[in-house]
């Protein structure tokens, strides 16, 4: 990478971040208040919106990751066309999961066109892979979501130097993802996550185990959705 002088601290940190991604190291570092964006997103509506609210830096070597709003979170964006197409996004998400180096988040365009295919995406991302899935209806909305992720990381209490990194936005995202199950409210969704710890664990739970947390009616509804029946 060629850097322009003078080099600021943030420039140097971003250079190290890029090198870590390219070399496949286990950790990267994105300075607080910044977001690392794949070069393929240059001049898009999403980035044009994002640049007005966050410090955006482009990199052409991020692989399958589209955005790094923090050092330990990697975001893949699935467009309306990707959802309808089917297989392409699965390869990207599976590759990020296999790398197991960052927490995976998938932002997906849920529209009138992609809606009929969305449940397949939902089951693959949330249950088979175990990533967070966040639906949006446009790139503008996605930019706002990414800005929120960056903002959360910029707060002192969210600093990875002060505690084990677990952004608040990802916890909220897990709740939102679980509430995509029809007729499952926020209170019961939170109870399930507190008890089982992950979406994958909820998917593997028996009807009896689920019933002990949310009652038989809700448990039956959850199993019917997850099993596709």
C-alpha positions in Angstrom: 0.0 0.0 0.0 1.3 3.5 -0.9 0.6 6.1 1.8 0.6 9.8 1.3 2.7 11.9 3.7 2.3 13.2 6.3 0.8 10.0 7.8 -1.6 10.5 10.7 -2.2 7.9 13.4 -5.5 6.9 11.8 -3.8 6.5 8.4 -1.2 4.2 9.9 -3.9 2.2 11.8 -5.9 1.8 8.6 -2.8 0.7 6.8 -2.2 -2.0 9.4 -5.9 -3.0 9.2 -5.6 -3.4 5.4 -2.5 -5.5 5.7 -4.2 -7.8 8.3 -7.1 -8.4 6.0 -5.0 -9.2 2.9 -2.6 -11.5 4.8 -5.5 -13.3 6.5 -4.4 -12.6 10.1 -6.8 -13.3 13.0 -7.3 -9.7 14.0 -7.7 -6.4 12.2 -8.0 -2.9 13.7 -10.5 -0.3 12.6 -10.1 3.0 14.5 -13.2 4.1 16.5 -15.5 6.3 14.5 -14.3 4.9 11.2 -15.6 2.3 8.8 -13.7 0.3 6.3 -15.5 -0.2 3.0 -14.8 -2.5 0.1 -13.7 -0.7 -3.0 -16.5 -2.1 -5.1 -18.9 0.2 -3.2 -17.3 3.4 -4.5 -19.7 6.0 -6.0 -22.8 4.1 -4.8 -25.9 5.6 -3.1 -25.1 3.8 0.1 -21.6 5.2 0.4 -22.6 8.7 -0.7 -25.1 8.6 2.2 -22.6 7.0 4.6 -19.8 9.6 3.9 -22.0 12.3 5.4 -22.2 10.5 8.8 -19.0 8.5 9.2 -15.3 8.4 8.4 -15.2 6.2 5.3 -12.0 4.5 4.1 -11.9 2.2 1.0 -10.0 -1.0 0.5 -9.9 -3.3 -2.4 -8.7 -6.3 -0.4 -11.6 -7.1 1.9 -12.6 -10.3 0.1 -16.2 -11.2 0.7 -16.7 -8.6 3.4 -18.4 -5.4 2.2 -18.0 -3.3 5.4 -16.0 -3.3 8.6 -17.8 -0.9 11.0 -15.5 -2.2 13.8 -12.4 -4.4 14.2 -14.5 -7.4 15.1 -17.6 -7.1 12.9 -17.7 -7.9 9.2 -20.8 -7.0 7.2 -22.0 -8.7 4.0 -24.6 -6.9 1.9 -27.1 -9.0 0.0 -29.0 -7.1 -2.6 -32.5 -7.7 -4.0 -31.0 -9.4 -7.0 -28.7 -11.6 -4.9 -31.7 -12.8 -2.9 -33.7 -13.7 -6.0 -30.6 -15.3 -7.6 -30.1 -17.6 -4.6 -26.7 -19.3 -4.5 -24.3 -16.4 -4.8 -24.8 -14.9 -1.4 -24.6 -18.4 0.3 -21.0 -18.8 -0.9 -20.0 -15.4 0.4 -21.6 -15.9 3.8 -20.3 -19.5 4.2 -16.8 -18.3 3.3 -16.9 -15.6 6.0 -18.2 -18.1 8.6 -15.5 -20.5 7.7 -12.8 -17.8 8.2 -14.2 -17.3 11.8 -12.2 -14.1 12.3 -15.0 -11.6 12.8 -18.6 -11.5 14.0 -20.7 -11.8 10.9 -23.7 -9.6 10.1 -25.7 -9.8 6.9 -27.7 -6.8 5.7 -30.3 -7.8 3.1 -32.7 -5.9 0.9 -36.2 -7.1 1.7 -38.5 -5.8 -0.9 -41.7 -6.7 -2.7 -39.7 -8.5 -5.3 -37.3 -10.4 -2.9 -39.9 -11.0 -0.2 -41.0 -14.4 -1.4 -37.3 -15.6 -1.3 -36.5 -14.0 2.1 -37.4 -16.9 4.3 -34.8 -19.1 2.6 -32.2 -16.4 3.2 -33.4 -16.0 6.8 -33.0 -19.7 7.6 -29.6 -20.0 5.9 -28.1 -16.9 7.5 -29.6 -17.2 11.0 -29.9 -20.9 11.6 -27.4 -22.7 9.4 -24.6 -20.1 9.7 -25.5 -18.3 12.9 -25.1 -14.8 11.7 -27.2 -11.8 12.5 -29.6 -10.8 9.6 -30.8 -7.2 9.3 -33.5 -6.4 6.7 -33.5 -3.1 4.9 -35.6 -1.7 2.0 -32.9 0.4 0.4 -29.3 1.3 0.4 -30.2 4.6 2.2 -31.6 2.6 5.1 -28.6 0.4 5.1 -26.3 3.4 5.4 -28.2 4.6 8.5 -27.8 1.1 10.0 -24.1 1.1 9.4 -23.8 4.5 10.9 -25.4 3.3 14.0 -22.9 0.4 14.2 -20.0 2.9 13.9 -21.6 5.2 16.6 -22.0 2.3 19.1 -18.3 1.4 18.7 -17.3 5.0 19.3 -18.8 5.1 22.8 -16.2 4.5 25.6 -18.3 1.7 27.1 -18.2 -0.2 23.8 -14.4 0.1 23.4 -12.8 -3.4 23.0 -10.0 -2.1 25.2 -12.4 -1.8 28.2 -14.4 -5.0 27.8 -15.0 -8.0 25.7 -16.3 -6.6 22.4 -20.0 -7.2 21.9 -21.7 -4.2 20.3 -25.1 -3.3 21.5 -26.4 -3.0 17.9 -25.6 -6.7 17.3 -27.6 -7.8 20.4 -30.5 -5.7 19.2 -30.1 -7.2 15.8 -30.3 -10.7 17.2 -33.6 -9.8 18.9 -34.9 -8.3 15.6 -33.8 -11.3 13.7 -35.6 -13.7 16.1 -38.8 -11.6 15.9 -39.0 -12.4 12.2 -40.7 -15.5 13.4 -44.4 -14.8 13.1 -46.3 -14.0 16.3 -43.1 -14.0 18.4 -42.9 -10.8 20.5 -39.9 -9.0 21.9 -40.3 -10.3 25.5 -40.3 -14.0 24.5 -37.6 -13.5 22.0 -35.4 -12.0 24.7 -36.2 -14.8 27.0 -35.1 -17.3 24.4 -31.8 -15.6 23.7 -31.0 -15.2 27.4 -31.7 -18.9 27.9 -30.2 -20.5 24.8 -27.5 -17.9 23.9 -27.7 -18.1 20.1 -30.1 -18.5 17.2 -28.5 -21.8 16.3 -29.1 -23.2 19.8 -32.8 -22.1 19.6 -33.1 -23.9 16.3 -31.7 -27.1 17.8 -33.8 -27.0 20.9 -36.6 -29.5 21.4 -40.3 -28.6 21.6 -40.2 -29.4 25.3 -37.2 -27.1 25.9 -38.8 -24.2 24.0 -42.1 -24.8 25.8 -40.5 -24.4 29.2 -39.4 -20.9 28.2 -42.2 -19.5 26.1 -45.1 -21.9 26.5 -46.4 -24.7 24.3 -48.3 -22.5 21.8 -45.3 -20.2 21.0 -42.9 -23.2 21.0 -45.1 -25.0 18.5 -45.2 -21.9 16.3 -41.4 -21.5 16.5 -40.7 -25.1 15.6 -43.2 -25.0 12.7 -41.4 -21.9 11.3 -37.9 -23.2 11.8 -38.7 -26.7 10.3 -40.5 -25.1 7.4 -43.7 -26.9 8.1 
